């Protein structure tokens, strides 16, 4: 504002102007920090559907590896193998809750698994894992177990790593030392004996993971961006529940 115009203002108007200016500055200083943004995941909204026993098919597990009880999928962890969806998915949202029964448990959810890799596993009828994008489900005690064996522990995390298994994948930072894994930006996973909630969004070659309500890791560049979903058996008993999906355009 021009100084001559300012001095021409009536005293009352000038006082009001100064008062408003001070109030505005004071308010700017006292504004609290914005709260962290959390995902609002409503898996009861239209389009979501539950996956039950009828939606899955055996691949290379033993007869007793997987069992359903009161809507909860139980896995013995033996042998190392997967349970696959009968359907293939392209753009999809996934919700699953999981709980390791013992310390150092290891498991995971696979997205966009190639039908060819499942066919090979079925033909071999031996332990093994398919080609796809793995969303890790690892108990915190796994780090202690590996450390006790005198092996390095910096190449993995226990809060939601995402990485490609014999499939193209460009992980989002922070990265594992060799650059192959997307390490979680926050450590939000609960330990064994407690349930964890995973929300996965797999769209147009990009996979993003939310752990217990907050986005933590992911990556893109997946080709082809389609395939089966799989749950992993890898050495330790684990439970899964509330397995739900929603197909997207």
N, C-alpha and C positions, 0 to 999 in steps of 0.2 A: 504494500500500500504506500502511496506517495505521502511524504512527511507533512506537506501542507494540508492535505486532505485530512490526515489523522488529527492535526491540531485544530482543524475546523469543526470537528465533531463535538456535539454537546458533551459536557462532562459526564452526564449519566450514561450516554451511549458509549463513551470511551471506557468508563468503568465496567460496563457490561461486556465490552469487547475483551478487555484484559482478563476479566473473571472467567469468561468462556475459554480463552486461550490457556489459562493456567489449569483449568479443570480438564481440558483435553490432554495436556501434557501429563498431568497427574494420572489420568486414567490409563494412558499408554504405558506408564511406568508400573502401574499396579496390576496390569492384565496378567493373570496366571498363565503358566505354560499349558499348551494344548495337551489333553490327555492322549495316551497312546491309542492308536486305532486298532480295533480288534475286528476280526471277521464275524459277521452275523450269518451263521450257517443254519438255514432252516430246511432240514432234509424232509420236512413234512409238506413242503410246498408242492404245487402241481408238477408232475413230471418225474418225481422221485419214485423209485421202486426198490423193494427189499430183495436181496439175493438169498435164496434158501438152498437146501440140499439139491433140489431139482435143477438148479441153475449151474451146478458144477459137475465136472467130469474128472475121473481119476486119470493120472498121467503115469507116474513112476513110483508111487508110494506103496507101502504095505497095506494089507486089508484093514489093519487096525490103526493106521496112522491118523485118520480123520474120523471124527464122530460128532453127531449133532445131539445135543441134550437141552431141551427147553429153550430152543432158539439160539443157543450158544454153540459155536463150532470149536471143538477141542482137538488139539494136535499134539501127538506124542513127541514130535521132533525127530523121529527116526522112521526111515532113513532120510538123508538129505534129498528132498524132492519137492514137488509142487502139486497143488490142486488148482485146476484151471476152470474158468468160466466156459460154458458151452458156446456162448456168443462171442463175437468179436466186437470191439468198440473203436470208434474214431474219436470225435470230440465228446468228452464225458467228464462229469463230476463224480467223485467217489468219497464216501464216508465209511470209515471202519473204526471200531474201537478194539483195542488189543491189550492183553495183560500177560506178561511172562509169569509163570508160576514159580520159577527158581532164579537165583542170581546168575548172572552171566549168560542169560538167554539170548539167542540169536534167531532172527526171523526177518520177514519183509513182505512187502506187497510189490508185485511186478505189474507194470502197465505196458500196454502195446507189445505183448509177447507174440513173436512170430509163430504162425501155425506150423511152419517147417521145423522149428526147434522143438515144439511139442511132439511132433511126429517122430523125430529122432529119439527123443527121450522114451517114448512109448515103445519104439522098436527095440531099443537097447535093453529096456527094462532093468536099468541100473540106476544107482544114485546119481544125481546131477541136477543142474539148474538150467533154465531156458535163456534165450536171447530176449532182451527187453530192457526197460528202465526200472531199476530197483529203488524202492523207497524203503530205506532201512528201518527195521524195528529191533533195536539192540539195547539190552539192559546195561545199566551203568557198571555192573559188576564185571562185564566183559573186559573192560580196561584193566582191572586189577588182575584178572586171570591171565591175560596176555603179558602183563608186566611181570608177574610171578614166574612166567616161563622164560624170562630174559629176552623177550622180543620187543621190538619198537611198537609204540601205541599212537604215534603221531599221524598215521595214515588213515585213521577212521575216527568217527565220532559216535556218541550214543544218544544224540538228540534229534536225529532225523536227517542223515546223509541221503543224498539223491545222486545216482550215477548210472551210467550205461553199462550193460553187460553184453558185450559183443554187438553193440548197436550204437550208431552215431549219437553223440550227446555233447552239448556245450554247456558245462555247469556254470551257474551263477556264483560269484564270489560271496563269501570267502571260500577258497579252494583248499583241497588237500595238497600236501607237498608235491605230489606228482601231477597235480592239475586235473585229475580225472573225476573227482567228487566235488559236489557242492556241499560244503559244511554249513550247518545251521548258524544263522546270525544270532539266535538266542537259544539258551539251554532250558527247555521247557518240559522235557519228558519226565514222567514219574517212574520210580523204580519198580522192581518186580513186586507182585502182589497188589499193584494199583493199576487202574485202567487209564489208558491214554486214548485221546481222540485225534484221529488223522482225517483231514479234509484234503483231497487231492483234486487239482483241476488240470486236466490234460486236454489242451486245445491247440490245434494247428502246429503240432510239433513241439509244443512247449508244455513242460510239466512243472507245477508249483505245489509246494507242500505247506499246509498249516498244521501246527502241532498245538493241541489244546487251545485253539482259537486264534493263534497268531502265525502269520506267514514267516517261514524261516529259511527255506531253501528251494532250489529248483534249477531248471536249465532249459535249453531249447535246441533246435537243430536236429530233432529226431526224425529219421527217415527209415522206413515209412511210419507215419504217425497213425498207426492202427494196429489192432491185434487183440489178443485175449488178455484178461486180467488173471493173475495168479496169486495165491497165498503160499508162503514158503514154510517148509519144514526143514529146520537146520540144527538139530542136535539137542533141543531143549523143549519141554512142554510149554505150550502157549495157548491162550484162548482168544477167540474173535467173536464179536457180537455187533449187532446193528450195522450189518454190511448193506449199504445202499448205494444206488447209482442213479444218475440222471443223464440221459443222452442229450447232447447239444447240437445245434445246426453246424 
